[in-house]
Amino acid sequence: MRKILTNCLYLLGLPKSIYVCLRLCRLKDALLLPIIVSHKTKLNDLSGRVSFGRIKPGIVRVGFGSVETFDLSYQRTILHISGHIYFHGKSKIGKSSRISVAGELVLGENFHISAGGTIISRKKITIGKDTLMAWDSLITDADHHHILDKKGHIINKPQEVNIGDHVWIGARAMILKGVSVPDNCVVGAQSLVTRTFNETNCIIAGNPAKAIKKDINWQE
């Protein structure tokens, strides 16, 4: 029954999926329909482009999933893509998530936002393979308003964010500009990450976040 319902949702989103692919992809890629978009997805801006490390039909799915605390009827997924997204492989961007890319966004194989996550790129965000963003989490590489010194110079320009392979970003965690998170780390729920960490296999948690446990691994 669930499979039938999922297929019905894919069919409902087919017109919007075709439109998104034609706007964002090269024609030969768009014909394969690599991006499947929920009919509930709000398309704010599709003036950018999308490219792929490998490509096949439905390799990127946007606005689907089953998270019991989110209702697709009332919470819409939002796409605002005026920059460039590069998908290395399969990606799932869950219902009511928000993707805003004016710079670059690089997503590794098997990237997944469960629901309600936000990614905002004004310069460049790179996320490795097998990385999971839990609900309501945020990654951004900019402050979105300028802070000026007394001479009028901007002192808070966007800075790149790098997330390693197999990183679990917990619910309502925030990762801000200029941050790197190494491979095989867990970012705790509601943590605020404002600096770079260098050691792999750690739990990073708190406000501001710090490494609270080492030599760990995690499984889905």
mmCIF file of the C-alpha atoms, coordinates in Angstrom:
data_MODEL
# 
_entry.id   MODEL 
# 
loop_
_atom_site.group_PDB 
_atom_site.id 
_atom_site.type_symbol 
_atom_site.label_atom_id 
_atom_site.label_alt_id 
_atom_site.label_comp_id 
_atom_site.label_asym_id 
_atom_site.label_entity_id 
_atom_site.label_seq_id 
_atom_site.pdbx_PDB_ins_code 
_atom_site.Cartn_x 
_atom_site.Cartn_y 
_atom_site.Cartn_z 
_atom_site.occupancy 
_atom_site.B_iso_or_equiv 
_atom_site.pdbx_formal_charge 
_atom_site.auth_seq_id 
_atom_site.auth_comp_id 
_atom_site.auth_asym_id 
_atom_site.auth_atom_id 
_atom_site.pdbx_PDB_model_num 
ATOM 1   C CA . MET A 1 1   ? 0.000  0.000  0.000   1.00 0.00 ? 1   MET A CA 1 
ATOM 2   C CA . ARG A 1 2   ? 2.811  2.422  0.904   1.00 0.00 ? 2   ARG A CA 1 
ATOM 3   C CA . LYS A 1 3   ? 4.541  1.737  -2.410  1.00 0.00 ? 3   LYS A CA 1 
ATOM 4   C CA . ILE A 1 4   ? 1.320  2.495  -4.312  1.00 0.00 ? 4   ILE A CA 1 
ATOM 5   C CA . LEU A 1 5   ? 0.914  5.784  -2.404  1.00 0.00 ? 5   LEU A CA 1 
ATOM 6   C CA . THR A 1 6   ? 4.527  6.743  -3.094  1.00 0.00 ? 6   THR A CA 1 
ATOM 7   C CA . ASN A 1 7   ? 4.121  6.054  -6.808  1.00 0.00 ? 7   ASN A CA 1 
ATOM 8   C CA . CYS A 1 8   ? 0.963  8.177  -6.855  1.00 0.00 ? 8   CYS A CA 1 
ATOM 9   C CA . LEU A 1 9   ? 2.893  11.053 -5.267  1.00 0.00 ? 9   LEU A CA 1 
ATOM 10  C CA . TYR A 1 10  ? 5.617  10.693 -7.902  1.00 0.00 ? 10  TYR A CA 1 
ATOM 11  C CA . LEU A 1 11  ? 2.971  10.889 -10.639 1.00 0.00 ? 11  LEU A CA 1 
ATOM 12  C CA . LEU A 1 12  ? 1.403  13.983 -9.078  1.00 0.00 ? 12  LEU A CA 1 
ATOM 13  C CA . GLY A 1 13  ? 4.815  15.635 -9.104  1.00 0.00 ? 13  GLY A CA 1 
ATOM 14  C CA . LEU A 1 14  ? 5.669  14.624 -12.673 1.00 0.00 ? 14  LEU A CA 1 
ATOM 15  C CA . PRO A 1 15  ? 4.770  17.967 -14.370 1.00 0.00 ? 15  PRO A CA 1 
ATOM 16  C CA . LYS A 1 16  ? 6.779  19.929 -11.825 1.00 0.00 ? 16  LYS A CA 1 
ATOM 17  C CA . SER A 1 17  ? 9.646  17.420 -12.026 1.00 0.00 ? 17  SER A CA 1 
ATOM 18  C CA . ILE A 1 18  ? 9.858  17.809 -15.814 1.00 0.00 ? 18  ILE A CA 1 
ATOM 19  C CA . TYR A 1 19  ? 9.856  21.595 -15.455 1.00 0.00 ? 19  TYR A CA 1 
ATOM 20  C CA . VAL A 1 20  ? 12.616 21.554 -12.806 1.00 0.00 ? 20  VAL A CA 1 
ATOM 21  C CA . CYS A 1 21  ? 14.807 19.236 -14.877 1.00 0.00 ? 21  CYS A CA 1 
ATOM 22  C CA . LEU A 1 22  ? 14.405 21.322 -18.016 1.00 0.00 ? 22  LEU A CA 1 
ATOM 23  C CA . ARG A 1 23  ? 15.230 24.532 -16.148 1.00 0.00 ? 23  ARG A CA 1 
ATOM 24  C CA . LEU A 1 24  ? 18.231 23.291 -14.178 1.00 0.00 ? 24  LEU A CA 1 
ATOM 25  C CA . CYS A 1 25  ? 19.836 20.489 -16.224 1.00 0.00 ? 25  CYS A CA 1 
ATOM 26  C CA . ARG A 1 26  ? 21.452 20.145 -19.618 1.00 0.00 ? 26  ARG A CA 1 
ATOM 27  C CA . LEU A 1 27  ? 18.886 18.868 -22.095 1.00 0.00 ? 27  LEU A CA 1 
ATOM 28  C CA . LYS A 1 28  ? 20.456 15.424 -22.443 1.00 0.00 ? 28  LYS A CA 1 
ATOM 29  C CA . ASP A 1 29  ? 20.429 15.093 -18.655 1.00 0.00 ? 29  ASP A CA 1 
ATOM 30  C CA . ALA A 1 30  ? 16.920 16.514 -18.278 1.00 0.00 ? 30  ALA A CA 1 
ATOM 31  C CA . LEU A 1 31  ? 15.512 13.862 -20.621 1.00 0.00 ? 31  LEU A CA 1 
ATOM 32  C CA . LEU A 1 32  ? 16.522 11.205 -18.074 1.00 0.00 ? 32  LEU A CA 1 
ATOM 33  C CA . LEU A 1 33  ? 14.408 12.982 -15.412 1.00 0.00 ? 33  LEU A CA 1 
ATOM 34  C CA . PRO A 1 34  ? 17.141 12.799 -12.746 1.00 0.00 ? 34  PRO A CA 1 
ATOM 35  C CA . ILE A 1 35  ? 15.240 15.041 -10.290 1.00 0.00 ? 35  ILE A CA 1 
ATOM 36  C CA . ILE A 1 36  ? 11.831 13.982 -8.955  1.00 0.00 ? 36  ILE A CA 1 
ATOM 37  C CA . VAL A 1 37  ? 10.029 16.798 -7.167  1.00 0.00 ? 37  VAL A CA 1 
ATOM 38  C CA . SER A 1 38  ? 6.936  16.652 -4.975  1.00 0.00 ? 38  SER A CA 1 
ATOM 39  C CA . HIS A 1 39  ? 3.961  18.585 -6.315  1.00 0.00 ? 39  HIS A CA 1 
ATOM 40  C CA . LYS A 1 40  ? 3.963  20.480 -2.995  1.00 0.00 ? 40  LYS A CA 1 
ATOM 41  C CA . THR A 1 41  ? 7.428  21.947 -3.639  1.00 0.00 ? 41  THR A CA 1 
ATOM 42  C CA . LYS A 1 42  ? 7.568  25.745 -3.979  1.00 0.00 ? 42  LYS A CA 1 
ATOM 43  C CA . LEU A 1 43  ? 9.889  26.866 -6.775  1.00 0.00 ? 43  LEU A CA 1 
ATOM 44  C CA . ASN A 1 44  ? 11.196 30.299 -5.821  1.00 0.00 ? 44  ASN A CA 1 
ATOM 45  C CA . ASP A 1 45  ? 14.070 30.565 -8.310  1.00 0.00 ? 45  ASP A CA 1 
ATOM 46  C CA . LEU A 1 46  ? 15.428 28.133 -10.893 1.00 0.00 ? 46  LEU A CA 1 
ATOM 47  C CA . SER A 1 47  ? 17.878 30.417 -12.702 1.00 0.00 ? 47  SER A CA 1 
ATOM 48  C CA . GLY A 1 48  ? 20.904 28.333 -11.618 1.00 0.00 ? 48  GLY A CA 1 
ATOM 49  C CA . ARG A 1 49  ? 22.106 24.940 -12.752 1.00 0.00 ? 49  ARG A CA 1 
ATOM 50  C CA . VAL A 1 50  ? 22.536 21.382 -11.539 1.00 0.00 ? 50  VAL A CA 1 
ATOM 51  C CA . SER A 1 51  ? 25.133 18.817 -12.610 1.00 0.00 ? 51  SER A CA 1 
ATOM 52  C CA . PHE A 1 52  ? 25.811 15.209 -11.706 1.00 0.00 ? 52  PHE A CA 1 
ATOM 53  C CA . GLY A 1 53  ? 28.715 12.896 -11.046 1.00 0.00 ? 53  GLY A CA 1 
ATOM 54  C CA . ARG A 1 54  ? 26.568 10.003 -12.192 1.00 0.00 ? 54  ARG A CA 1 
ATOM 55  C CA . ILE A 1 55  ? 23.070 10.209 -13.529 1.00 0.00 ? 55  ILE A CA 1 
ATOM 56  C CA . LYS A 1 56  ? 19.978 8.052  -13.812 1.00 0.00 ? 56  LYS A CA 1 
ATOM 57  C CA . PRO A 1 57  ? 16.217 8.633  -13.508 1.00 0.00 ? 57  PRO A CA 1 
ATOM 58  C CA . GLY A 1 58  ? 15.110 9.789  -10.065 1.00 0.00 ? 58  GLY A CA 1 
ATOM 59  C CA . ILE A 1 59  ? 18.596 9.912  -8.567  1.00 0.00 ? 59  ILE A CA 1 
ATOM 60  C CA . VAL A 1 60  ? 17.581 13.085 -6.686  1.00 0.00 ? 60  VAL A CA 1 
ATOM 61  C CA . ARG A 1 61  ? 14.235 13.186 -4.877  1.00 0.00 ? 61  ARG A CA 1 
ATOM 62  C CA . VAL A 1 62  ? 12.885 16.367 -3.377  1.00 0.00 ? 62  VAL A CA 1 
ATOM 63  C CA . GLY A 1 63  ? 9.986  16.806 -0.969  1.00 0.00 ? 63  GLY A CA 1 
ATOM 64  C CA . PHE A 1 64  ? 9.189  13.192 -0.109  1.00 0.00 ? 64  PHE A CA 1 
ATOM 65  C CA . GLY A 1 65  ? 9.669  10.990 2.947   1.00 0.00 ? 65  GLY A CA 1 
ATOM 66  C CA . SER A 1 66  ? 7.800  9.934  6.050   1.00 0.00 ? 66  SER A CA 1 
ATOM 67  C CA . VAL A 1 67  ? 8.577  11.825 9.255   1.00 0.00 ? 67  VAL A CA 1 
ATOM 68  C CA . GLU A 1 68  ? 5.720  11.652 11.727  1.00 0.00 ? 68  GLU A CA 1 
ATOM 69  C CA . THR A 1 69  ? 6.192  15.224 13.007  1.00 0.00 ? 69  THR A CA 1 
ATOM 70  C CA . PHE A 1 70  ? 5.869  16.834 9.550   1.00 0.00 ? 70  PHE A CA 1 
ATOM 71  C CA . ASP A 1 71  ? 2.704  17.131 7.492   1.00 0.00 ? 71  ASP A CA 1 
ATOM 72  C CA . LEU A 1 72  ? 3.214  17.541 3.741   1.00 0.00 ? 72  LEU A CA 1 
ATOM 73  C CA . SER A 1 73  ? -0.243 19.109 3.487   1.00 0.00 ? 73  SER A CA 1 
ATOM 74  C CA . TYR A 1 74  ? 0.832  22.212 5.426   1.00 0.00 ? 74  TYR A CA 1 
ATOM 75  C CA . GLN A 1 75  ? 4.632  22.407 5.159   1.00 0.00 ? 75  GLN A CA 1 
ATOM 76  C CA . ARG A 1 76  ? 6.153  22.894 1.711   1.00 0.00 ? 76  ARG A CA 1 
ATOM 77  C CA . THR A 1 77  ? 9.619  22.179 0.429   1.00 0.00 ? 77  THR A CA 1 
ATOM 78  C CA . ILE A 1 78  ? 11.307 25.256 -1.080  1.00 0.00 ? 78  ILE A CA 1 
ATOM 79  C CA . LEU A 1 79  ? 13.887 25.416 -3.875  1.00 0.00 ? 79  LEU A CA 1 
ATOM 80  C CA . HIS A 1 80  ? 15.771 28.637 -4.601  1.00 0.00 ? 80  HIS A CA 1 
ATOM 81  C CA . ILE A 1 81  ? 18.624 27.809 -6.958  1.00 0.00 ? 81  ILE A CA 1 
ATOM 82  C CA . SER A 1 82  ? 20.401 30.709 -8.645  1.00 0.00 ? 82  SER A CA 1 
ATOM 83  C CA . GLY A 1 83  ? 23.852 29.145 -8.190  1.00 0.00 ? 83  GLY A CA 1 
ATOM 84  C CA . HIS A 1 84  ? 25.227 25.660 -8.886  1.00 0.00 ? 84  HIS A CA 1 
ATOM 85  C CA . ILE A 1 85  ? 24.452 22.327 -7.204  1.00 0.00 ? 85  ILE A CA 1 
ATOM 86  C CA . TYR A 1 86  ? 26.649 19.315 -7.941  1.00 0.00 ? 86  TYR A CA 1 
ATOM 87  C CA . PHE A 1 87  ? 25.233 15.899 -6.999  1.00 0.00 ? 87  PHE A CA 1 
ATOM 88  C CA . HIS A 1 88  ? 27.829 13.136 -6.808  1.00 0.00 ? 88  HIS A CA 1 
ATOM 89  C CA . GLY A 1 89  ? 25.057 10.542 -6.699  1.00 0.00 ? 89  GLY A CA 1 
ATOM 90  C CA . LYS A 1 90  ? 21.815 9.641  -4.951  1.00 0.00 ? 90  LYS A CA 1 
ATOM 91  C CA . SER A 1 91  ? 20.300 12.368 -2.747  1.00 0.00 ? 91  SER A CA 1 
ATOM 92  C CA . LYS A 1 92  ? 17.083 12.673 -0.760  1.00 0.00 ? 92  LYS A CA 1 
ATOM 93  C CA . ILE A 1 93  ? 15.865 16.105 0.277   1.00 0.00 ? 93  ILE A CA 1 
ATOM 94  C CA . GLY A 1 94  ? 12.971 15.503 2.626   1.00 0.00 ? 94  GLY A CA 1 
ATOM 95  C CA . LYS A 1 95  ? 9.604  17.170 2.900   1.00 0.00 ? 95  LYS A CA 1 
ATOM 96  C CA . SER A 1 96  ? 9.466  20.807 4.065   1.00 0.00 ? 96  SER A CA 1 
ATOM 97  C CA . SER A 1 97  ? 13.218 21.223 3.592   1.00 0.00 ? 97  SER A CA 1 
ATOM 98  C CA . ARG A 1 98  ? 14.587 24.475 2.179   1.00 0.00 ? 98  ARG A CA 1 
ATOM 99  C CA . ILE A 1 99  ? 17.474 24.718 -0.283  1.00 0.00 ? 99  ILE A CA 1 
ATOM 100 C CA . SER A 1 100 ? 18.795 28.180 -1.193  1.00 0.00 ? 100 SER A CA 1 
ATOM 101 C CA . VAL A 1 101 ? 21.905 28.220 -3.379  1.00 0.00 ? 101 VAL A CA 1 
ATOM 102 C CA . ALA A 1 102 ? 23.341 31.420 -4.820  1.00 0.00 ? 102 ALA A CA 1 
ATOM 103 C CA . GLY A 1 103 ? 26.909 30.096 -4.578  1.00 0.00 ? 103 GLY A CA 1 
ATOM 104 C CA . GLU A 1 104 ? 27.936 26.440 -4.851  1.00 0.00 ? 104 GLU A CA 1 
ATOM 105 C CA . LEU A 1 105 ? 26.594 23.338 -3.131  1.00 0.00 ? 105 LEU A CA 1 
ATOM 106 C CA . VAL A 1 106 ? 28.355 19.986 -3.519  1.00 0.00 ? 106 VAL A CA 1 
ATOM 107 C CA . LEU A 1 107 ? 26.512 16.918 -2.193  1.00 0.00 ? 107 LEU A CA 1 
ATOM 108 C CA . GLY A 1 108 ? 28.152 13.514 -1.842  1.00 0.00 ? 108 GLY A CA 1 
ATOM 109 C CA . GLU A 1 109 ? 26.658 10.134 -2.697  1.00 0.00 ? 109 GLU A CA 1 
ATOM 110 C CA . ASN A 1 110 ? 23.747 9.087  -0.474  1.00 0.00 ? 110 ASN A CA 1 
ATOM 111 C CA . PHE A 1 111 ? 23.099 12.510 1.072   1.00 0.00 ? 111 PHE A CA 1 
ATOM 112 C CA . HIS A 1 112 ? 19.845 12.720 3.032   1.00 0.00 ? 112 HIS A CA 1 
ATOM 113 C CA . ILE A 1 113 ? 17.821 15.409 4.809   1.00 0.00 ? 113 ILE A CA 1 
ATOM 114 C CA . SER A 1 114 ? 15.095 13.677 6.788   1.00 0.00 ? 114 SER A CA 1 
ATOM 115 C CA . ALA A 1 115 ? 12.679 16.662 6.920   1.00 0.00 ? 115 ALA A CA 1 
ATOM 116 C CA . GLY A 1 116 ? 12.607 20.380 7.530   1.00 0.00 ? 116 GLY A CA 1 
ATOM 117 C CA . GLY A 1 117 ? 16.344 20.929 7.061   1.00 0.00 ? 117 GLY A CA 1 
ATOM 118 C CA . THR A 1 118 ? 17.809 24.109 5.586   1.00 0.00 ? 118 THR A CA 1 
ATOM 119 C CA . ILE A 1 119 ? 20.920 24.641 3.467   1.00 0.00 ? 119 ILE A CA 1 
ATOM 120 C CA . ILE A 1 120 ? 21.864 28.202 2.454   1.00 0.00 ? 120 ILE A CA 1 
ATOM 121 C CA . SER A 1 121 ? 24.922 28.655 0.233   1.00 0.00 ? 121 SER A CA 1 
ATOM 122 C CA . ARG A 1 122 ? 26.221 32.072 -0.736  1.00 0.00 ? 122 ARG A CA 1 
ATOM 123 C CA . LYS A 1 123 ? 29.833 30.986 -1.347  1.00 0.00 ? 123 LYS A CA 1 
ATOM 124 C CA . LYS A 1 124 ? 30.421 27.215 -1.165  1.00 0.00 ? 124 LYS A CA 1 
ATOM 125 C CA . ILE A 1 125 ? 29.200 24.319 0.962   1.00 0.00 ? 125 ILE A CA 1 
ATOM 126 C CA . THR A 1 126 ? 30.610 20.825 0.466   1.00 0.00 ? 126 THR A CA 1 
ATOM 127 C CA . ILE A 1 127 ? 28.974 17.804 2.117   1.00 0.00 ? 127 ILE A CA 1 
ATOM 128 C CA . GLY A 1 128 ? 30.505 14.327 1.882   1.00 0.00 ? 128 GLY A CA 1 
ATOM 129 C CA . LYS A 1 129 ? 28.949 10.956 1.137   1.00 0.00 ? 129 LYS A CA 1 
ATOM 130 C CA . ASP A 1 130 ? 26.591 9.080  3.482   1.00 0.00 ? 130 ASP A CA 1 
ATOM 131 C CA . THR A 1 131 ? 25.802 12.227 5.459   1.00 0.00 ? 131 THR A CA 1 
ATOM 132 C CA . LEU A 1 132 ? 22.471 12.696 7.232   1.00 0.00 ? 132 LEU A CA 1 
ATOM 133 C CA . MET A 1 133 ? 20.823 15.954 8.281   1.00 0.00 ? 133 MET A CA 1 
ATOM 134 C CA . ALA A 1 134 ? 18.085 15.419 10.853  1.00 0.00 ? 134 ALA A CA 1 
ATOM 135 C CA . TRP A 1 135 ? 14.921 17.510 11.008  1.00 0.00 ? 135 TRP A CA 1 
ATOM 136 C CA . ASP A 1 136 ? 15.114 21.291 11.411  1.00 0.00 ? 136 ASP A CA 1 
ATOM 137 C CA . SER A 1 137 ? 18.912 21.377 11.119  1.00 0.00 ? 137 SER A CA 1 
ATOM 138 C CA . LEU A 1 138 ? 20.695 24.266 9.370   1.00 0.00 ? 138 LEU A CA 1 
ATOM 139 C CA . ILE A 1 139 ? 23.912 24.674 7.393   1.00 0.00 ? 139 ILE A CA 1 
ATOM 140 C CA . THR A 1 140 ? 24.837 28.130 6.129   1.00 0.00 ? 140 THR A CA 1 
ATOM 141 C CA . ASP A 1 141 ? 28.035 29.779 4.887   1.00 0.00 ? 141 ASP A CA 1 
ATOM 142 C CA . ALA A 1 142 ? 26.901 33.386 5.361   1.00 0.00 ? 142 ALA A CA 1 
ATOM 143 C CA . ASP A 1 143 ? 25.428 35.771 7.947   1.00 0.00 ? 143 ASP A CA 1 
ATOM 144 C CA . HIS A 1 144 ? 22.940 37.235 5.413   1.00 0.00 ? 144 HIS A CA 1 
ATOM 145 C CA . HIS A 1 145 ? 23.320 40.802 6.684   1.00 0.00 ? 145 HIS A CA 1 
ATOM 146 C CA . HIS A 1 146 ? 26.479 42.895 6.423   1.00 0.00 ? 146 HIS A CA 1 
ATOM 147 C CA . ILE A 1 147 ? 28.422 44.012 9.476   1.00 0.00 ? 147 ILE A CA 1 
ATOM 148 C CA . LEU A 1 148 ? 30.652 47.022 8.774   1.00 0.00 ? 148 LEU A CA 1 
ATOM 149 C CA . ASP A 1 149 ? 33.684 48.425 10.536  1.00 0.00 ? 149 ASP A CA 1 
ATOM 150 C CA . LYS A 1 150 ? 34.012 52.161 11.151  1.00 0.00 ? 150 LYS A CA 1 
ATOM 151 C CA . LYS A 1 151 ? 35.464 52.623 7.655   1.00 0.00 ? 151 LYS A CA 1 
ATOM 152 C CA . GLY A 1 152 ? 32.441 50.947 6.063   1.00 0.00 ? 152 GLY A CA 1 
ATOM 153 C CA . HIS A 1 153 ? 34.249 47.723 5.147   1.00 0.00 ? 153 HIS A CA 1 
ATOM 154 C CA . ILE A 1 154 ? 32.341 44.449 5.373   1.00 0.00 ? 154 ILE A CA 1 
ATOM 155 C CA . ILE A 1 155 ? 33.852 42.282 8.129   1.00 0.00 ? 155 ILE A CA 1 
ATOM 156 C CA . ASN A 1 156 ? 31.566 39.244 7.928   1.00 0.00 ? 156 ASN A CA 1 
ATOM 157 C CA . LYS A 1 157 ? 31.890 37.940 4.369   1.00 0.00 ? 157 LYS A CA 1 
ATOM 158 C CA . PRO A 1 158 ? 30.692 34.384 3.554   1.00 0.00 ? 158 PRO A CA 1 
ATOM 159 C CA . GLN A 1 159 ? 33.158 31.571 4.299   1.00 0.00 ? 159 GLN A CA 1 
ATOM 160 C CA . GLU A 1 160 ? 33.175 28.008 2.948   1.00 0.00 ? 160 GLU A CA 1 
ATOM 161 C CA . VAL A 1 161 ? 31.697 25.139 4.944   1.00 0.00 ? 161 VAL A CA 1 
ATOM 162 C CA . ASN A 1 162 ? 33.021 21.583 4.635   1.00 0.00 ? 162 ASN A CA 1 
ATOM 163 C CA . ILE A 1 163 ? 31.219 18.554 6.061   1.00 0.00 ? 163 ILE A CA 1 
ATOM 164 C CA . GLY A 1 164 ? 33.009 15.199 5.814   1.00 0.00 ? 164 GLY A CA 1 
ATOM 165 C CA . ASP A 1 165 ? 31.803 11.710 4.914   1.00 0.00 ? 165 ASP A CA 1 
ATOM 166 C CA . HIS A 1 166 ? 29.362 9.813  7.130   1.00 0.00 ? 166 HIS A CA 1 
ATOM 167 C CA . VAL A 1 167 ? 28.427 12.734 9.382   1.00 0.00 ? 167 VAL A CA 1 
ATOM 168 C CA . TRP A 1 168 ? 25.168 12.773 11.339  1.00 0.00 ? 168 TRP A CA 1 
ATOM 169 C CA . ILE A 1 169 ? 23.864 16.288 11.999  1.00 0.00 ? 169 ILE A CA 1 
ATOM 170 C CA . GLY A 1 170 ? 21.305 16.099 14.787  1.00 0.00 ? 170 GLY A CA 1 
ATOM 171 C CA . ALA A 1 171 ? 17.910 17.739 15.031  1.00 0.00 ? 171 ALA A CA 1 
ATOM 172 C CA . ARG A 1 172 ? 17.957 21.557 15.169  1.00 0.00 ? 172 ARG A CA 1 
ATOM 173 C CA . ALA A 1 173 ? 21.745 21.705 15.044  1.00 0.00 ? 173 ALA A CA 1 
ATOM 174 C CA . MET A 1 174 ? 23.237 24.773 13.349  1.00 0.00 ? 174 MET A CA 1 
ATOM 175 C CA . ILE A 1 175 ? 26.502 24.772 11.404  1.00 0.00 ? 175 ILE A CA 1 
ATOM 176 C CA . LEU A 1 176 ? 27.688 28.263 10.552  1.00 0.00 ? 176 LEU A CA 1 
ATOM 177 C CA . LYS A 1 177 ? 30.151 29.815 8.102   1.00 0.00 ? 177 LYS A CA 1 
ATOM 178 C CA . GLY A 1 178 ? 33.819 28.856 7.993   1.00 0.00 ? 178 GLY A CA 1 
ATOM 179 C CA . VAL A 1 179 ? 33.264 25.514 9.746   1.00 0.00 ? 179 VAL A CA 1 
ATOM 180 C CA . SER A 1 180 ? 34.698 22.086 8.909   1.00 0.00 ? 180 SER A CA 1 
ATOM 181 C CA . VAL A 1 181 ? 33.333 18.870 10.440  1.00 0.00 ? 181 VAL A CA 1 
ATOM 182 C CA . PRO A 1 182 ? 35.508 15.755 9.875   1.00 0.00 ? 182 PRO A CA 1 
ATOM 183 C CA . ASP A 1 183 ? 34.469 12.282 8.726   1.00 0.00 ? 183 ASP A CA 1 
ATOM 184 C CA . ASN A 1 184 ? 32.425 9.945  10.942  1.00 0.00 ? 184 ASN A CA 1 
ATOM 185 C CA . CYS A 1 185 ? 31.358 12.617 13.423  1.00 0.00 ? 185 CYS A CA 1 
ATOM 186 C CA . VAL A 1 186 ? 28.013 13.222 15.124  1.00 0.00 ? 186 VAL A CA 1 
ATOM 187 C CA . VAL A 1 187 ? 26.776 16.765 15.727  1.00 0.00 ? 187 VAL A CA 1 
ATOM 188 C CA . GLY A 1 188 ? 24.433 16.704 18.709  1.00 0.00 ? 188 GLY A CA 1 
ATOM 189 C CA . ALA A 1 189 ? 20.871 17.989 18.655  1.00 0.00 ? 189 ALA A CA 1 
ATOM 190 C CA . GLN A 1 190 ? 20.512 21.772 19.057  1.00 0.00 ? 190 GLN A CA 1 
ATOM 191 C CA . SER A 1 191 ? 24.276 22.258 18.903  1.00 0.00 ? 191 SER A CA 1 
ATOM 192 C CA . LEU A 1 192 ? 25.778 25.486 17.554  1.00 0.00 ? 192 LEU A CA 1 
ATOM 193 C CA . VAL A 1 193 ? 28.945 24.804 15.553  1.00 0.00 ? 193 VAL A CA 1 
ATOM 194 C CA . THR A 1 194 ? 30.967 27.972 14.993  1.00 0.00 ? 194 THR A CA 1 
ATOM 195 C CA . ARG A 1 195 ? 34.525 26.651 14.603  1.00 0.00 ? 195 ARG A CA 1 
ATOM 196 C CA . THR A 1 196 ? 36.430 23.968 12.726  1.00 0.00 ? 196 THR A CA 1 
ATOM 197 C CA . PHE A 1 197 ? 37.060 20.520 14.209  1.00 0.00 ? 197 PHE A CA 1 
ATOM 198 C CA . ASN A 1 198 ? 39.921 18.343 12.969  1.00 0.00 ? 198 ASN A CA 1 
ATOM 199 C CA . GLU A 1 199 ? 39.588 14.960 14.700  1.00 0.00 ? 199 GLU A CA 1 
ATOM 200 C CA . THR A 1 200 ? 37.408 12.281 13.111  1.00 0.00 ? 200 THR A CA 1 
ATOM 201 C CA . ASN A 1 201 ? 35.014 9.936  14.937  1.00 0.00 ? 201 ASN A CA 1 
ATOM 202 C CA . CYS A 1 202 ? 33.879 12.443 17.560  1.00 0.00 ? 202 CYS A CA 1 
ATOM 203 C CA . ILE A 1 203 ? 30.623 13.597 19.084  1.00 0.00 ? 203 ILE A CA 1 
ATOM 204 C CA . ILE A 1 204 ? 30.456 17.371 18.746  1.00 0.00 ? 204 ILE A CA 1 
ATOM 205 C CA . ALA A 1 205 ? 27.825 19.011 20.927  1.00 0.00 ? 205 ALA A CA 1 
ATOM 206 C CA . GLY A 1 206 ? 26.867 22.082 22.920  1.00 0.00 ? 206 GLY A CA 1 
ATOM 207 C CA . ASN A 1 207 ? 26.505 25.832 22.468  1.00 0.00 ? 207 ASN A CA 1 
ATOM 208 C CA . PRO A 1 208 ? 29.140 26.665 21.426  1.00 0.00 ? 208 PRO A CA 1 
ATOM 209 C CA . ALA A 1 209 ? 29.922 23.115 20.304  1.00 0.00 ? 209 ALA A CA 1 
ATOM 210 C CA . LYS A 1 210 ? 32.979 21.183 21.485  1.00 0.00 ? 210 LYS A CA 1 
ATOM 211 C CA . ALA A 1 211 ? 34.155 17.573 21.145  1.00 0.00 ? 211 ALA A CA 1 
ATOM 212 C CA . ILE A 1 212 ? 32.609 15.708 24.066  1.00 0.00 ? 212 ILE A CA 1 
ATOM 213 C CA . LYS A 1 213 ? 33.460 12.098 23.124  1.00 0.00 ? 213 LYS A CA 1 
ATOM 214 C CA . LYS A 1 214 ? 36.100 10.523 20.873  1.00 0.00 ? 214 LYS A CA 1 
ATOM 215 C CA . ASP A 1 215 ? 36.587 7.210  19.052  1.00 0.00 ? 215 ASP A CA 1 
ATOM 216 C CA . ILE A 1 216 ? 32.915 6.721  18.166  1.00 0.00 ? 216 ILE A CA 1 
ATOM 217 C CA . ASN A 1 217 ? 31.044 5.600  15.082  1.00 0.00 ? 217 ASN A CA 1 
ATOM 218 C CA . TRP A 1 218 ? 27.365 5.667  14.199  1.00 0.00 ? 218 TRP A CA 1 
ATOM 219 C CA . GLN A 1 219 ? 24.835 3.670  12.177  1.00 0.00 ? 219 GLN A CA 1 
ATOM 220 C CA . GLU A 1 220 ? 21.497 4.538  10.542  1.00 0.00 ? 220 GLU A CA 1 
# 
